[in-house]
Amino acid sequence: MMASLMSLNALAIDIMLPALGLISDDFALPSVNDRQWTITSYIYGMAMGSILYGSLADRFGRKPVLLVTIGIYTLFGILCALAWDYELLLIGRFIQGLAASAMGVLANSIIRDRYDGDAMARSMSTIMMVFMIVPITAPLLGQLVLHIAPWKAIFLVLSTAGLATFLWVMTRLPETLHPDDKTPIRARSVASAWHGVIFNRNSFGHVIASGLMMAPLFAYIASAQQIFFDIFGAGDIFVYIFALSAGAMSIASFTNSRIVMRFGARRVSQSALIFFILVSIIHFALAEAGGLNLWSFTAVLVPSMAMVGFTGANFSSIAMQPFGRTAGVASSFQNFARSGLSSVIGAAIGLQFDGTVLPLATGFMVCGIASLAFIFWAEKGKLFRRVQTGVTASDLVPHS
């Protein structure tokens, strides 16, 4: 169920990719890069909404907040299908993302209600493994919809998925927040929780590092249609190559769920980050020399995406480790900081598209190096260490 909640976001982003060219043509957009706003407006909504839901969930419980936000997601999917101009479409996408940001925040909170430490990282990796099936299949689903219906029907698919998830949560999800842990919404307590995230060096460093790793991923998603259609002329196989890169992330998440308890979230994620940087340097050098074709681009893209799969769940789990009773507010603020940073940087990279892959390759390399710098700062220069949290490999039962 947690994977399904998080998948609503991936579905809303990736199912649109085959339709971006048609949307641009139908609305006669003046710039070829304007089509990216169909993606980035949703991501901006996700980033801004993240700040709202932690306090609400800590006050009213996880389930009521989820039901309201899934309902908004569903209704605004219908509005997008009815949009008669591009501005209205972008407003609908922004509000849909604003509501959908609750899925990631509350999924993290629900998991933190149940697990801790490396056990949480393992649970997150398992969820990410299931979740990553959606980016693999979503563009294929979008392409299938376009074969039988206009592009606006894609939004009706999103609303149908939202309705199905709403019914599942309503009938099957128990409330994971203990009644004794409900906290009133007080500006001072919220500010105190935010202060705890910002001034916890290790937590804040991993939040920023995670945002920097997500930024080139968002840039790739926003510009992928242009890269494969306009640069490589590979529109007929675009959805399959996109599925290959998403599949690499899914396999990495599965592998992470199997090894993280043995090696620890820090060792796995830091090793993956260093490998990501090495591949990104090769990517940049080939792009600068003009030596990339469709297959060499794919050859450097796929391992880069795999390394993102190793870092995402681990960085998030490490950042959440210091927070128990205030998990909702902490998760909310962390998602806000992470998504805000990644959406702004990712959009900036994507909008630099100039008919080559050099802006994207540069973004991958710079973001990777900056992410490592923040991890080095967060860990006080001590990489590859393992911090014991008191949770063993056999201690994976939910907290009562």
Helices and strands as residue ranges (DSSP letters): H 2-14, G 17-19, H 20-26, G 32-36, H 37-60, H 62-82, H 86-114, H 117-131, H 133-148, H 153-172, G 179-181, H 187-198, H 201-226, I 227-231, H 238-263, H 265-288, H 294-320, H 327-350, H 358-378
